[in-house]
């Protein structure tokens, strides 16, 4: 593992200096060998149903050394299209329609994209009457009025179909609203048809789009994977399927941030996704912990 700084062009937010090497989604890609492996067989269905293709895995329960668990969801409550997030409002929020995404091509519309069935949250990404429909989910992690906290551990098990023209940027975003000033942490981040996965740590008091640390690994997003952000004082670690793929110690955010699972149109294509592209981004479980040096693994 080694670390380097590199620019990330075409990003709608200020970007994220010490990280595993290579370039970002919008730049040329240098091959990287990942030690992480898929932990389940992929599936791709618009209607999420019980299937041997998904090896169910319960969300982790309990404290870890230095981390006190404060949030988890195994998606045991079925929610049809049109009822998210209202049906699970104690745990979830979402960017509402007709909010536009970062490129302006996509529209956030949880009512027409998000459902829960058979223990899986499904985002059905598709186009209706020329309008790409996307989703940005807001886990209601106990903490501030914006469901943020100062430091924390965030884990999610997910997979996605190969969807040209779309991306995921699941992030910690500052409650104060300025990533340029207060920093930003993105993981997992990738175009949904890319063979790579990225993590970005955007420095506080950013001097420009290249003022960031990042990691890049080879990745098959159609398989089930678990990603973890560990954010503590002066340190961010990115973990993929139990393997640390990068870390940053440079101008790490130190104010409250909240979790946003943002799936949207790709920022580096310059065009609207084809209306023929449709498929699913699926989440098996999510979990979050507060930074607590007194916590002991249970």
Order of alpha helices (4+ residues) and beta strands (2+ residues): beta-beta-beta-alpha-beta-beta-beta-beta-beta-beta-alpha-beta-beta-beta-beta-beta-beta-beta-beta
